[in-house]
Amino acid sequence: MPEGLPFKYTDYLELVDWTGRILRDDKRGAIASDTPEILSRLNIDTKHWIYLSKDFESPFTSLVGCVHQVRKACKELGKHWSHGINKCAELFPET
């Protein structure tokens, strides 16, 4: 597992495949909405993942992640705030 990524490459590929199919559930070959294990391990709600997959740039303009990591990054970068931090709190619960 690469440093910094809390999942294996195969888990990532499964998530990408599932996401692509769920976003196109109107098409033949769409898969059921069985949640990949990786979302559970990352503590990300399925509906939040789907929202992020469709609208990632809407609530964020710079930093994305759980609030304590965003605040830590802001401090390291000398920023006093980050646009979208309330959405981070909603979409990325602390683990």
N, C-alpha and C positions, 0 to 999 in steps of 0.2 A: 504494500500500500504506500503510495507516495506521501511524503511528509506534507501535512496541511490538509489533506483530503480525508474525511472520515468515512470513506467507503472505497470499495474495490472498483476497478474499471468495469468489470462485468455487471456490477450493480448499477453503475451509471448507464451502461448501454441498455439494461432492462428498463430503467426509468425513462430514458429518451424514447425507446420504442413504445412504452405504455403511454407516455404523454402525447406522442404523435398520433397514436390511434384514438385516444380519448378525445382529443381536440377535433377529430374528424369522425365522430360517432355517427354521422349521417351517411358515411360511405360504407360500402360492402367491405367486410373484413375487419370492421371495428371490433375491438375486444371489450370484454366486460370490464366494469370499473373495479376490479380487484386491485387493491392497493399494493404496489410493490413494497417489499420489506424495508427498502432503503428509506422510504418516507417515514415509517415508524421509527426507525433507528435515528433519523435526523430530527425527529419530533416536529414534523411538518404536516399539517392537516391537508388532506387530499384536495379540498376545495381551495385552500390557499395556494397549493402548488399549481393547480389549473389556472387560477387567477394570475399568478406570477408568470406562468408560461405564455399567457395571452397578452398581459398588460404590464410587463416588467418595468418598462421605462416610465409609466405614468406616475407612480407614487415616489419614485427615486430620481435624484439627479446626480448623486455621487456615491456615497457609501451605502452598503446593503449588508444586513446580517443581524444577529441578535444585538440588543441595545448595549449591553456592556462592551461588546467588541467594537461597535461603532463609536461609542464614547472614547474607548481606549485609542482607536485610530485617530479620532479628532484631536485628542490631546497630543499624540505623537506628531500630527501634521500641523499643530498650532491653530486648529480651527476651534471656534467657540460653539458651533452648532452644526447639525447636518439636516438638510431638508429631507423629510420622509422618516424621521426617527420614530414618530408615533405609529406609522405603518409598519416599521420594523418590529415594534413591540407587539403589534397584532399578528403579524405573519410569521415571526421567528421567535417563539417562546424560549425562554431560557431553559437549558437542559440541566 
